[in-house]
Amino acid sequence: MKVEVKELLDAGVHFGHLTRKWDPNMAPYIYMERNGIHIINLYKTAAKIEETSQALHKIAASGKKILFVATKKQAKDIVAEKAGAVSMPYITERWPGGMLTNFVTIRKAVKKMAMIDKMKKDGTFNTLSKKERLQVDRLRAKLEKNLGSIADMTRLPGALFVVDIKREHIAIKEAQKLNIPIFAMVDTNSDPREVDYVIPANDDASKSIDKVLSLVTAAVANGLSERKSDKTEDDSDEVEAKAAKKSSAKKAVAVADEEE
């Protein structure tokens, strides 16, 4: 996957933070300073997006989930749309503390959500009093807001993709504790050492976030379709093997009949 530097430039991916707000560990990714703002080296960004895309492609092809995390206003809708399009879980509201380190509790809350849905389907919900129904509805809405997008995540994710590691520091800490690989858009005010796969980029402008997310989720989509075609091939191989087994069994029966 080739990333065009011009595309990144047009999306404003190169604009960093004010020079006084920088993290010195980002020095290798900074091209220059202009009007008191650090400019990110887009050739390095392009190379890092390609490296990240290859790794995410592999994770998606292996069947593991990639959890996307972005709770800042300008990133929420983009992440929900892009991650949703490739059927990956995402957190765009507040990060639920213990989301990874206390995954069992989070799963219980998701199951509670499923239980309420079941009550509504089988009519149990209608047997409750008006007050109880209101309470259950409120609880369901709260759970949906915080956990709706991870309802299908039955086990810990294979990776985390984060927009703005400073803001999502709790998510980063939890992933580090569990050795879950972290992929992230890292701006000039953040420490890239917190992350396994760094994409040096403007993590504040929606155009920049949209551009980077489009590229990485395209790689995820490719990984998923590769997994699908491999699965189809495996299934057809299995069908052929079964057919061959059947025909050799028939031949054996025919031979046995002739011998009799």
N, C-alpha and C positions, 0 to 999 in steps of 0.2 A: 504494500500500500504506500503510494507516494504522496507525501503531503507538500502542497505548494506554499512556499513562503509568502507569495503575494496574497493568497487567500487569508492567511493569518494577519498580514499587515492591514488588509482592508477591514478586517473584523476588530482591529485595535488590540490584538493579543499582546502587542509589544509594550503597552503602557504599564509601567510599574507604579510604585508608590513614591511619595516624596523621599528625597535622598536621606533626610534625617530620620526617617522611619524604617530604614532598611535593616535587614539581618545580614551581617557580614558573610554568613555561610552561603548566601545567594550570589556572591561575587563571581563565581565561574559562569553564571548564566546572564550576567549583565553586560550589555554592549557598550553603553555610554550613559552620560547624564545630560539631560537637556531641560533647561528652564527649571532646575531644581527637582526634576523627576527622573527616576532611573528608567532606562530603556532596555527591555529584555532582548537578548540575542535570538532572533527568530529562527536562525539556522539550527541552533541547539534545541529550540522548542520543537521544530519539525522532526528532528532526529528522535527526540524523546517521545513524541506522539507515535511515531512509527514503532519504536521499541515497546511502548505501552500497548499499542494495538495488537502486536503479535502475541504478547502475553495474555491479554484479555481474550483474544481469539481462541487460544489454547484452553483457557479456563472454561469458556462457554462450550467449546467442543467436547470437553470432558464431562459436561452435564452438571457442573457446579453452578451455584447462583452467585451473582455479583451484586452486592448491596450498594446502591448509590445513596450518598448522603449530602444534602444541601438544604440548610434551613434559612439562608438569607433570602430576603425578598426578591432580589433580581435573578436568583437561580432556581427558586422553588418550582415554578411552572415549567421551566425548560427541562429540569431533571425529571419531573413527573411525566412529562410528555415523552422524552427520549427513552427513559428507562422502561416506561410502560409499553412503548412500541416494541421493545425486544423482550417483553415479559420478564423483566428483572425487578426485584423488590427495591423499594426506595423509602427514605425517610425525609420528609420535607417540612414536617412540623417540628416540635421540640424533640430532641434526641431522648428516648426513654432510657434513663440511667439503668445500667445493667442489661441493656438490650442484647449484648453479646455475652458478657461475663455471667449473667443470670438468665440465660436463654430459656431455661425450664419455666420460670415464672412468666416470661413474656408469652411463651406457648400456651400457658394456662389461660391468659387473658384473651388470646386469639380463639381458643376453644370455647370460652365463655360467649364470644361473639357468634360463633357457629351455633351454640346452644340456643341463643336468643332467636336466631334465624329459624331454627328447627321448631321452636315453640310457636312462632308466627305461622309456620307452614301447617303444623298439625292441629292448630286451633287452641292449644293450651293457653296461649297469650290472651285470647278472648275471655278466658275464665277468670282472669285477674281483675281486681278492682280498678277503677279509673286511675286512682293514685299510683297503684303498683305499675300499671301499664306505662304511665308517664315516667316513672323512675327507670323502668327497664329501657324505654325509648331513649332517655337521656344517657344512660350508661352505654347503650349500643352506639349512639352518635359520637360519644367521647372516644370509645374504643376504635371506631371507624376512622375518626380524624387522626388519631395517633398511630394506629396499627393496621389500618385497612390495607395499605399497600404491601404489607409483609405477611398477609394472611396465608399465602401459599408457601411461605418459607418454613419448611418442616425441620430443617437442620441448619447449623451455622453456615454462613456464606463462605464461598471459596476465596472471596476477595472483597475489599471495600474500595469504592471510588468516591473520593471526597472533593467537594468544591469549598475552598477556604479552610485550611487545616488549623488556623488560629481559632476560628469560630467553633469548629467541630472538634476541639481538643479532647473532649470526653470520649467521643467515638474512636479517635486515634489511639488513646490510652488503652481502651478495651481491646481493640484489635491487636495492639502490640503485646498485651498480656497473653493473648491466645495464639500468637504467631500467625495471625491472618494477614496475608500480604496487603499492603496499602498502596493504592494508586491515587494520585491527587494532582489537581491544578494548584501550583504553589506560586504565590506572588512574592515580590521582592521584600516584603515585611515579615516573611515566615522562614522557619528553619527547615530546609529540605532534608536534613538528617532524620527527621521524624517519619519519613516516607520511603517505601521500597522503590516505587516508580514515580519519579518526579516529572511533572510537565510544567516547566517554568512559563507562567502565563498570567495575564490580567484576570483576576478572579472576581472583579467588581462589576465590569460592564457586561450587560446581558448579551450583546453581540459576540463578545469574546467567549463567554460561557457556552453559548449556542454553537459556535463554530467547533470548539474543542469536543463538546459532547456529541455533536453530529459525527465527527470522525471516529471517536472511540466506540460509539454504539453501532456504527456501521461494521466495525471489526467484530463486535459481539454477535451481530446478526449473521455475519459470514460463518462464525464459529458454530452457531446454532444450526445453520443450514447444512454445514459439513457433517455435524452430528446426525442430522436427520437422514442425509443420503447414506452415511455409513450404516445407520440402523436399517435402512431399506435394503441395502446390500446384504447385511447380515441375515435379515429375515428371508430374502430370496435364496441365500445360500442354504439356510436351514430348510426351506421348502424343498430345494433341490436334493439335499441330503436325505430328507425324509422320503422323497419320491424314489431315490436310488435304493434306499433301504427296503422300501415296499416292493420294488420290482425284483430285487435280488431274493427277497423272501418268497415272492411268487414263483421265481425260477426254481428255487430250492424245492418248493412244494411240487411243482411240475415234474422235476427230476425224480423226486421220491415216488410220485404216482407211476411214472414210467417204469421204475425199478420193480414196483410191486407187480 
